[in-house]
Amino acid sequence: MHIMFVCTGNICRSPMGELLMAAYLSNTSIHVSSAGTHGLPSELMDKSSAKLMRSVGINPYEFRSRRLTPELAESADLILCFEKSQRKDIVTIAPTAVKYTFLLPDFANMCEYCKTNGLVSGLTIQERLESVIDSAAMIRPAVPEAADIEDPHYKSFPKFQKAAEQTNAAIRKILTSMKKH
């Protein structure tokens, strides 16, 4: 399975999502990447995002941004973005990705809803995530609309901290909901 995080420039939020999710899933076969709808090819991660990653023991120095292409979007099995407008941009770039592209907090809420209502199925985390993706159209009306995770670019360090906390909370909700009991 390939999970892709997408934000605008691929230097603030989506790199944090990629690196956090990859750290959590390091002992699985799931591949995690990121891109930006207006990505700045080969740019380093924003210094504030990099500082936050270092603070939790994740090395950000190998990261380089890239721009989302139809091929990249179509190579993913799950795309998680940070703003509703980004979802529109992603499906404009790659219309077939509409079925597996979600606002990160929205997908986290869907995972929690599926867990609570016994809709998560499968033995592996990949199968369990796929079961939520497959249920998304049916359950979307029952899940409250989630808020965007604000872009901290060119803003104060506390804005980066808030974006990182919201990103991490959503990822943890997804992964907690996927645990077998």
For each residue, the residues with C-beta under 8 A, 3 or more apart:
1: 29 30 31 77 78 126 129 130
2: 30 31 32 33 75 76 77 78
3: 21 30 31 32 33 76 77 78 79 80 129
4: 32 33 34 35 72 73 75 76 78 79 80
5: 13 14 15 17 18 21 32 33 34 35 79 80 81 104
6: 10 14 34 35 36 37 68 73 79 80 81 82 86 90
7: 10 12 13 14 17 34 36 37 81 82 83 86 151
8: 36 37 38 83 86 151 153
9: 12 36 38 39 40 43 65 153
10: 6 7 14 15 34 35 36 39 40 43 65 66 67 68
11: 15 36 40 43 44 45 46 49 65 153
12: 7 9 15 16 45 46 48 49 151 152 153 160 163
13: 5 7 16 17 49 82 149 151 152 163 167
14: 5 6 7 10 17 18 34 35 36 81 82
15: 5 10 11 12 18 19 34 45 46 49 53 60 63 65
16: 12 13 19 20 49 52 53 163 164 167 168
17: 5 7 13 14 20 21 34 80 82 104 167 171
18: 5 14 15 21 22 32 33 34 63
19: 15 16 22 23 53 58 60 63
20: 16 17 23 24 53 56 58 167 168 171
21: 3 5 17 18 24 25 32 171
22: 18 19 25 26 32
23: 19 20 26 56 58
24: 20 21 171 172 175
25: 21 22 28 30 32 125 175
26: 22 23
27:
28: 25 125 126
29: 1 126
30: 1 2 3 25 125 126
31: 1 2 3
32: 2 3 4 5 18 21 22 25
33: 2 3 4 5 18 72 76
34: 4 5 6 7 10 14 15 17 18 65 66
35: 4 5 6 10 14 39 65 66 67 68 69 72 73
36: 6 7 8 9 10 11 14 39 40 65 66 67 68
37: 6 7 8 67 68 86 89 90 93
38: 8 9 67
39: 9 10 35 36 65 66 67 68
40: 9 10 11 36 43 65 67
41: 64 65 66 67
42: 64 65 66
43: 9 10 11 40 64 65
44: 11 50 63 64 65
45: 11 12 15 49 50 53 60 63 65
46: 11 12 15 49 50 152 153 160
47: 50 51
48: 12 51 52 152 157 160
49: 11 12 13 15 16 45 46 52 53 60 152 160 164
50: 44 45 46 47 53 54 60 61 63
51: 47 48 54 55 157 160
52: 16 48 49 55 56 160 161 164
53: 15 16 19 20 45 49 50 56 58 59 60
54: 50 51 57 58 59 60
55: 51 52
56: 20 23 52 53
57: 54
58: 19 20 23 53 54
59: 53 54 62
60: 15 19 45 49 50 53 54 63
61: 50
62: 59
63: 15 18 19 44 45 50 60
64: 41 42 43 44
65: 9 10 11 15 34 35 36 39 40 41 42 43 44 45
66: 10 34 35 36 39 41 42 72
67: 10 35 36 37 38 39 40 41
68: 6 10 35 36 37 39 72 73 90 93 94
69: 35 72 73 93
70: 73 74 93 94
71: 74 75
72: 4 33 35 66 68 69 75 76
73: 4 6 35 68 69 70 76 79 90 93 94 97 101
74: 70 71 94 96 97
75: 2 4 71 72
76: 2 3 4 33 72 73 79 97 100
77: 1 2 3 100 126 129 130 133
78: 1 2 3 4 100 102 107 129 133
79: 3 4 5 6 73 76 90 97 100 101 102
80: 3 4 5 6 17 102 103 104 107
81: 5 6 7 14 86 87 90 101 102 103 104
82: 6 7 13 14 17 86 103 104 148 149 151 163 167
83: 7 8 86 87 103 148 149 151
84: 87 88 103 148
85: 88 89
86: 6 7 8 37 81 82 83 89 90
87: 81 83 84 90 91 101 102 103
88: 84 85 91 92
89: 37 85 86 92 93
90: 6 37 68 73 79 81 86 87 93 94 97 101
91: 87 88 94 95 97 98 101
92: 88 89 95
93: 37 68 69 70 73 89 90 97
94: 68 70 73 74 90 91 97
95: 91 92 98
96: 74 99
97: 73 74 76 79 90 91 93 94 100 101
98: 91 95 101
99: 96 133 136
100: 76 77 78 79 97 133
101: 73 79 81 87 90 91 97 98
102: 78 79 80 81 87 106 107 110 136
103: 80 81 82 83 84 87 106 107 146 148
104: 5 17 80 81 82 107 108 149 167 170 171
105: 108 109 146 147 149 166 170
106: 102 103 109 110 143 145 146
107: 78 80 102 103 104 110 111 132 170 174
108: 104 105 111 112 146 169 170 171 173 174 177
109: 105 106 112 113 143 144 146 173
110: 102 106 107 113 114 132 135 136 139 140 143
111: 107 108 114 115 120 129 132 173 174 177 178
112: 108 109 115 116 173 177
113: 109 110 116 117 119 139 142 143
114: 110 111 117 119 120 131 132 135 139 177
115: 111 112 118 119 120 177 178
116: 112 113
117: 113 114 139
118: 115
119: 113 114 115 131 132 135 139
120: 111 114 115 128 131 132 177 178
121: 127 128 131
122: 126 127 128 130 131
123: 127 180
124: 127 128
125: 25 28 30 128 129 175 178
126: 1 28 29 30 77 122 129 130
127: 121 122 123 124 130 131
128: 120 121 122 124 125 131 132 178 180
129: 1 3 77 78 111 125 126 132 133 174 178
130: 1 77 122 126 127 133 134
131: 114 119 120 121 122 127 128 134 135
132: 107 110 111 114 119 120 128 129 135 136 177
133: 77 78 99 100 129 130 136
134: 130 131
135: 110 114 119 131 132 138 139
136: 99 102 110 132 133 139 140
137: 140
138: 135
139: 110 113 114 117 119 135 136 142 143
140: 110 136 137 143
141:
142: 113 139
143: 106 109 110 113 139 140 146
144: 109
145: 106
146: 103 105 106 108 109 143
147: 105
148: 82 83 84 103
149: 13 82 83 104 105 163 166 167 170
150: 159 162 163
151: 7 8 12 13 82 83 155 163
152: 12 13 46 48 49 155 156 159 160 162 163
153: 8 9 11 12 46
154:
155: 151 152 159 160
156: 152 159 160
157: 48 51 160 161
158: 161 162
159: 150 152 155 156 162 163
160: 12 46 48 49 51 52 152 155 156 157 163 164
161: 52 157 158 164 165
162: 150 152 158 159 165 166
163: 12 13 16 82 149 150 151 152 159 160 166 167
164: 16 49 52 160 161 167 168
165: 161 162 168 169
166: 105 149 162 163 169 170
167: 13 16 17 20 82 104 149 163 164 170 171
168: 16 20 164 165 171 172
169: 108 165 166 172 173
170: 104 105 107 108 149 166 167 173 174
171: 17 20 21 24 104 108 167 168 174 175
172: 24 168 169 175 176
173: 108 109 111 112 169 170 176 177
174: 107 108 111 129 170 171 177 178
175: 24 25 125 171 172 178 179
176: 172 173 179
177: 108 111 112 114 115 120 132 173 174
178: 111 115 120 125 128 129 174 175
179: 175 176
180: 123 128
181:
